[in-house]
Amino acid sequence: MSDALNQTPDQNEEADTFVLWDLRVETRAVAGREMVCNHAEGSYFEVRGEELHFPSGQPFPMYPLAALLPLLPAKQRPTDAADWMTTDTDIACPDPHCGAIFRITRIARRTFRHDDVTVVPMPSPTPSSGS
């Protein structure tokens, strides 16, 4: 990944902006293993900012969703090219007997303004100590 894709907020053109990745989480089958949970291969949802978007009428099982949710904010953030959050995309179903995996793909970058997502003010810059 290029440095531009992995900018920290203070490296952005404007100090009050930050970048998150939109994600697609898709159900995939592991070859030779039966999916025993209520998964449908190819079913998916997307994460856009802080919102989950499910295709109309498509269910997604609650237990795998609960297992995936803690990973999604970390996958949305810019990461170092060597970080496992960058390289590892497949997450196993939490049922050890199920052959489903969930592939998390970064699909687009989205820029947010601090004031649009929180009422907490940005900290005031501290003056340099003349180093």
N, C-alpha and C positions, 0 to 999 in steps of 0.2 A: 504494500500500500504506500501511496505517496505521503509525504509529510503533510500536504494540504488536507488529506482525508483524516489525519490524526491530530488536528490542531486542538490545543487546549483553549479554553475560553479567552485567556489573556493574549493569545496569539491571533485571535480573530481580528478582522478590521475594526470592529466596534467592541469595546470591552463589555458591553451589556448583552452580547449574543453568545449563543452556544449551539453546537451542532449535535443532532441525534440521527441515527440511522432508522429509517423505516424498515420493518422486518416482515418476512413471510415465513410462517411456520407450517410446514407441510408434512402430512402423514405418509410414511414410506414403509414398505414391507422389507424385512430381512429375508433374503433367499433361504428357503428351507425351514423357516420357522412360521408357525401358524399365528395369526393375530387373534388372540382369544378375547380381547376387550372389544368394545363396541366402536372400533375404528373402521374407517373406510379409506383405503389407499387413495391418495390424491386429495383428500379433504385438507383444508387449510384455513388459516385465519391470518390477518395482517395486523401489525402494530404500526400505527401512525401517530407519532408523538406519544401521548399518554393513553391513547384509545385503542381498544381491540375492535377489529372489524371482521365480522363473520359473514360469509356469503349468505344471502337470503335463504332460509329454510334448511341450511346445513348445520346439523348438530355437531358438537365437539364434546367428547367425554370430560367430565368434571375432574377426575383424579389425575389424568395426564396434564390437564390445564393447570391444576394446583402445583404439580411438580415443575412445570415449565416457567410459571410466573416469576419466581425469584431470579431466573437467568436473563430474562428479557431486558430489564433496564441496563444490565452490564453489557449485553450484546449490542445495545443501541449506542453505546458510547464509543468514541474513537479509541482505539487500542493500538499498542505497539505491534508490529508485524510478527514478532516472535511470541506474543502472548497467546495462550491457549484459547482465550476468548475470541481471538481473530481466526485461528486455524481450525478449531474443532466446531463442526456444524451439526453433528448428529447426536441427539439425546435419546436414550432408550426409554421405552415405556416404563413407568414405575412398577408395573406388574411383572415380576421376574419370569412368568410363564408366557408372556406375550412377545411376539416377534415384531412388534411395531417399533419404528424409530420416528423421531420428529426432527426434520431438517430445518434449521434456522438459517435463513438467507438474508443478507443485507441487500435491500433492493433500491434504496434512494436515500440521499442525505436531505435533512430538513433543518433549517436554521430557525431558532427561537430567540425571542427577546426575553430577558430576565423579567421585566415588568409585566409581560403578558402571561406569565405562568405562576407568579407569586406576588404577595403583597409585602413580603419582607424586602426592605431596601438593600441595595448593593452597599457593601462596606465602603467607607470613604478611603481613598488612597492614602497610604501613610508616606510621609516625606522620607526620602532616602537619607541615610545617616552620613552621607559624604564619603563613601568608601572608595 
